[in-house]
Amino acid sequence: MFGKADGLVGRIALILWALDWAWGDENDLSRNISLEYVERAIFFRENYIKPMQIRIWQHAMETEERKNARHVAEWIAANRPSVVNLSDLRLNAGIPGVSVRSPAEVMEQAVKHLIGHHWPYPIELEKRGRGAPRKDYGINDRLYELLDAS
């Protein structure tokens, strides 16, 4: 599952051993690598290499809708609005991957994804004048309580 990560243990152990030797006081280069270096290499593989591989795979597998939803969620968490408007988000929020030229549906899909996670909820407003009705969404108050608690 992790490809070449297991094969890296020996190479990393060798590098750790060589670094210790280079900064050490000994002039003689030993022909043996102690178990300590292998254990440190395994620790590095398990706690850095494998989690980074998982993050890369998740990023590669992430749909455009989910990525946009994540960016909107990050914006909501940072700015803490009580109400958001789809047009304002698309035009003024500076959300990565979404620009003035992006279709309105891009933002609608992202917000619908977040509705499934109970972040925003639709607010029904009276239609005033001509044109499409405003698409405003309230933000779940519980969300900010959870963010403050963590």
CYANA upper distance limits for C-alpha pairs under 8 A (distance plus 0.5 A):
  2 PHE  CA      6 ASP  CA      7.97
  2 PHE  CA     50 LYS  CA      7.42
  2 PHE  CA     53 GLN  CA      7.96
  4 LYS  CA      8 LEU  CA      6.97
  5 ALA  CA      9 VAL  CA      7.75
  5 ALA  CA     45 ARG  CA      7.28
  5 ALA  CA     49 ILE  CA      7.61
  5 ALA  CA     50 LYS  CA      7.73
  6 ASP  CA     45 ARG  CA      8.24
  7 GLY  CA     11 ARG  CA      8.11
  8 LEU  CA     12 ILE  CA      6.48
  8 LEU  CA     45 ARG  CA      8.37
  9 VAL  CA     13 ALA  CA      6.52
  9 VAL  CA     38 VAL  CA      7.25
  9 VAL  CA     41 ALA  CA      5.84
  9 VAL  CA     42 ILE  CA      6.45
  9 VAL  CA     45 ARG  CA      7.54
 10 GLY  CA     14 LEU  CA      6.67
 10 GLY  CA     38 VAL  CA      7.39
 10 GLY  CA     41 ALA  CA      8.02
 11 ARG  CA     15 ILE  CA      6.78
 12 ILE  CA     16 LEU  CA      6.63
 12 ILE  CA     38 VAL  CA      8.46
 12 ILE  CA     41 ALA  CA      6.01
 13 ALA  CA     17 TRP  CA      6.59
 13 ALA  CA     33 ILE  CA      8.27
 13 ALA  CA     37 TYR  CA      5.41
 13 ALA  CA     38 VAL  CA      5.57
 13 ALA  CA     40 ARG  CA      7.63
 13 ALA  CA     41 ALA  CA      5.66
 14 LEU  CA     18 ALA  CA      6.61
 14 LEU  CA     33 ILE  CA      7.77
 14 LEU  CA     37 TYR  CA      8.03
 15 ILE  CA     19 LEU  CA      6.58
 16 LEU  CA     20 ASP  CA      6.72
 16 LEU  CA     37 TYR  CA      6.91
 16 LEU  CA     41 ALA  CA      8.27
 17 TRP  CA     21 TRP  CA      6.71
 17 TRP  CA     33 ILE  CA      7.19
 17 TRP  CA     37 TYR  CA      6.82
 18 ALA  CA     22 ALA  CA      6.54
 19 LEU  CA     23 TRP  CA      6.83
 20 ASP  CA     24 GLY  CA      6.39
 21 TRP  CA     25 ASP  CA      8.14
 21 TRP  CA     26 GLU  CA      7.48
 21 TRP  CA     29 LEU  CA      7.86
 33 ILE  CA     37 TYR  CA      7.31
 33 ILE  CA     38 VAL  CA      8.49
 34 SER  CA     38 VAL  CA      7.70
 35 LEU  CA     39 GLU  CA      6.68
 36 GLU  CA     40 ARG  CA      6.69
 37 TYR  CA     41 ALA  CA      6.60
 38 VAL  CA     42 ILE  CA      6.63
 39 GLU  CA     43 PHE  CA      6.65
 40 ARG  CA     44 PHE  CA      6.71
 41 ALA  CA     45 ARG  CA      6.68
 42 ILE  CA     46 GLU  CA      6.58
 43 PHE  CA     47 ASN  CA      6.39
 44 PHE  CA     48 TYR  CA      5.95
 44 PHE  CA     49 ILE  CA      7.19
 45 ARG  CA     49 ILE  CA      5.23
 45 ARG  CA     50 LYS  CA      6.55
 46 GLU  CA     50 LYS  CA      6.11
 46 GLU  CA     51 PRO  CA      7.88
 47 ASN  CA     51 PRO  CA      6.99
 48 TYR  CA     52 MET  CA      6.59
 49 ILE  CA     53 GLN  CA      6.71
 50 LYS  CA     54 ILE  CA      6.78
 51 PRO  CA     55 ARG  CA      6.78
 52 MET  CA     56 ILE  CA      6.69
 53 GLN  CA     57 TRP  CA      6.70
 54 ILE  CA     58 GLN  CA      6.62
 55 ARG  CA     59 HIS  CA      6.60
 56 ILE  CA     60 ALA  CA      6.63
 57 TRP  CA     61 MET  CA      6.53
 58 GLN  CA     62 GLU  CA      6.44
 62 GLU  CA     66 ARG  CA      6.85
 62 GLU  CA     67 LYS  CA      6.82
 63 THR  CA     67 LYS  CA      6.64
 64 GLU  CA     68 ASN  CA      6.61
 65 GLU  CA     69 ALA  CA      6.58
 65 GLU  CA    106 VAL  CA      7.77
 65 GLU  CA    109 GLN  CA      6.67
 65 GLU  CA    110 ALA  CA      5.90
 65 GLU  CA    113 HIS  CA      7.99
 66 ARG  CA     70 ARG  CA      6.57
 66 ARG  CA    110 ALA  CA      7.13
 66 ARG  CA    113 HIS  CA      7.59
 67 LYS  CA     71 HIS  CA      6.83
 68 ASN  CA     72 VAL  CA      6.67
 68 ASN  CA     96 PRO  CA      8.25
 68 ASN  CA     97 GLY  CA      7.45
 68 ASN  CA     98 VAL  CA      8.06
 68 ASN  CA    106 VAL  CA      8.31
 68 ASN  CA    107 MET  CA      7.96
 68 ASN  CA    110 ALA  CA      5.98
 69 ALA  CA     73 ALA  CA      6.54
 69 ALA  CA    109 GLN  CA      8.35
 69 ALA  CA    110 ALA  CA      4.70
 69 ALA  CA    111 VAL  CA      6.79
 69 ALA  CA    113 HIS  CA      6.84
 69 ALA  CA    114 LEU  CA      6.80
 70 ARG  CA     74 GLU  CA      6.63
 70 ARG  CA    110 ALA  CA      8.50
 71 HIS  CA     75 TRP  CA      6.72
 71 HIS  CA     95 ILE  CA      6.73
 71 HIS  CA     96 PRO  CA      7.10
 72 VAL  CA     76 ILE  CA      6.63
 72 VAL  CA     95 ILE  CA      7.16
 72 VAL  CA    110 ALA  CA      7.78
 72 VAL  CA    111 VAL  CA      8.09
 73 ALA  CA     77 ALA  CA      6.59
 73 ALA  CA    114 LEU  CA      8.01
 74 GLU  CA     78 ALA  CA      6.63
 75 TRP  CA     79 ASN  CA      6.45
 75 TRP  CA     80 ARG  CA      8.46
 75 TRP  CA     93 ALA  CA      8.33
 75 TRP  CA     95 ILE  CA      7.64
 76 ILE  CA     80 ARG  CA      5.74
 76 ILE  CA     81 PRO  CA      6.99
 77 ALA  CA    144 TYR  CA      8.19
 77 ALA  CA    147 LEU  CA      8.18
 80 ARG  CA    144 TYR  CA      7.99
 81 PRO  CA    139 ILE  CA      7.63
 82 SER  CA    138 GLY  CA      6.34
 82 SER  CA    139 ILE  CA      5.84
 82 SER  CA    141 ASP  CA      8.43
 83 VAL  CA    136 ASP  CA      7.17
 83 VAL  CA    137 TYR  CA      6.01
 83 VAL  CA    138 GLY  CA      4.87
 83 VAL  CA    139 ILE  CA      6.40
 84 VAL  CA     88 ASP  CA      7.90
 84 VAL  CA     89 LEU  CA      7.58
 84 VAL  CA    136 ASP  CA      6.14
 84 VAL  CA    137 TYR  CA      5.76
 84 VAL  CA    138 GLY  CA      6.93
 84 VAL  CA    139 ILE  CA      8.07
 85 ASN  CA     89 LEU  CA      6.66
 85 ASN  CA    134 ARG  CA      7.79
 85 ASN  CA    135 LYS  CA      6.21
 85 ASN  CA    136 ASP  CA      4.88
 85 ASN  CA    137 TYR  CA      6.78
 86 LEU  CA     90 ARG  CA      6.68
 86 LEU  CA    104 ALA  CA      8.25
 86 LEU  CA    107 MET  CA      6.98
 86 LEU  CA    108 GLU  CA      7.51
 86 LEU  CA    135 LYS  CA      6.31
 86 LEU  CA    136 ASP  CA      7.03
 86 LEU  CA    137 TYR  CA      8.48
 87 SER  CA     91 LEU  CA      6.41
 87 SER  CA    104 ALA  CA      7.88
 87 SER  CA    135 LYS  CA      8.15
 88 ASP  CA     92 ASN  CA      5.81
 88 ASP  CA     93 ALA  CA      7.15
 89 LEU  CA     93 ALA  CA      5.33
 89 LEU  CA     94 GLY  CA      8.10
 89 LEU  CA     95 ILE  CA      7.95
 89 LEU  CA    107 MET  CA      8.22
 90 ARG  CA     94 GLY  CA      8.00
 90 ARG  CA     95 ILE  CA      7.85
 90 ARG  CA     98 VAL  CA      6.77
 90 ARG  CA     99 SER  CA      6.66
 90 ARG  CA    100 VAL  CA      6.75
 90 ARG  CA    102 SER  CA      8.15
 90 ARG  CA    104 ALA  CA      7.88
 90 ARG  CA    107 MET  CA      7.05
 91 LEU  CA     99 SER  CA      6.97
 91 LEU  CA    100 VAL  CA      5.57
 94 GLY  CA     98 VAL  CA      7.89
 94 GLY  CA     99 SER  CA      7.81
 95 ILE  CA     99 SER  CA      8.02
 98 VAL  CA    102 SER  CA      6.33
 98 VAL  CA    106 VAL  CA      8.21
 98 VAL  CA    107 MET  CA      8.22
102 SER  CA    106 VAL  CA      7.28
103 PRO  CA    107 MET  CA      8.19
104 ALA  CA    108 GLU  CA      6.91
105 GLU  CA    109 GLN  CA      6.51
106 VAL  CA    110 ALA  CA      6.91
107 MET  CA    111 VAL  CA      6.66
108 GLU  CA    112 LYS  CA      6.54
109 GLN  CA    113 HIS  CA      6.67
110 ALA  CA    114 LEU  CA      7.01
111 VAL  CA    115 ILE  CA      6.64
111 VAL  CA    120 PRO  CA      7.88
112 LYS  CA    116 GLY  CA      7.01
113 HIS  CA    117 HIS  CA      7.54
114 LEU  CA    118 HIS  CA      6.90
114 LEU  CA    119 TRP  CA      6.06
114 LEU  CA    120 PRO  CA      7.03
115 ILE  CA    119 TRP  CA      6.13
115 ILE  CA    120 PRO  CA      5.82
115 ILE  CA    121 TYR  CA      6.61
118 HIS  CA    140 ASN  CA      7.44
119 TRP  CA    139 ILE  CA      6.40
119 TRP  CA    140 ASN  CA      5.95
119 TRP  CA    143 LEU  CA      7.12
120 PRO  CA    137 TYR  CA      6.22
120 PRO  CA    138 GLY  CA      5.90
120 PRO  CA    139 ILE  CA      4.88
120 PRO  CA    140 ASN  CA      6.23
121 TYR  CA    137 TYR  CA      5.74
121 TYR  CA    138 GLY  CA      5.80
121 TYR  CA    139 ILE  CA      6.92
121 TYR  CA    140 ASN  CA      7.66
122 PRO  CA    135 LYS  CA      8.05
122 PRO  CA    136 ASP  CA      6.74
122 PRO  CA    137 TYR  CA      4.96
122 PRO  CA    138 GLY  CA      6.83
123 ILE  CA    135 LYS  CA      8.07
123 ILE  CA    136 ASP  CA      6.04
123 ILE  CA    137 TYR  CA      5.72
123 ILE  CA    138 GLY  CA      6.76
124 GLU  CA    136 ASP  CA      8.05
125 LEU  CA    133 PRO  CA      8.17
125 LEU  CA    134 ARG  CA      7.71
125 LEU  CA    136 ASP  CA      8.43
126 GLU  CA    133 PRO  CA      8.27
127 LYS  CA    132 ALA  CA      8.45
127 LYS  CA    133 PRO  CA      5.90
127 LYS  CA    134 ARG  CA      8.09
128 ARG  CA    133 PRO  CA      8.05
139 ILE  CA    143 LEU  CA      8.16
140 ASN  CA    144 TYR  CA      8.17
141 ASP  CA    145 GLU  CA      7.29
142 ARG  CA    146 LEU  CA      6.73
143 LEU  CA    147 LEU  CA      6.72
144 TYR  CA    148 ASP  CA      6.50
145 GLU  CA    149 ALA  CA      6.64
146 LEU  CA    150 SER  CA      6.89
